[in-house]
Amino acid sequence: MRHLLNFQPFPLLGNSHAQTILGSRLLFAPEPPSKTRVITLSDSDQLALEISTPAPWRASDPTVVLVHGLCSSHRASHMVRLA
C-alpha cells in the first residue's frame, strides 16, 4: 500500500513524521472568536457547542460541523487549524 501514498513532506522537515509532530505542536493562526451554547438533553446530560461564525456568513451558506475526540476540546491545535 505504500506505493499508493504520494504525500511529500515540507522539504525542510525531511520526513512525514517530523511534519506530523511539528504540525501538532505549532499554532500559526489565532483561535477564532466563538460563542458557547449549552444544550440540555432530555436525560439532563449537556452538550456544549462552540459556535464560530465568520462575519460575511449567511444562513443560506454551507455549514461545517467539527467534532473533536473524547479527550480533546475546541481549543486543540488541530481544531483551531481546521476552523
Order of alpha helices (4+ residues) and beta strands (2+ residues): alpha-beta-beta-alpha
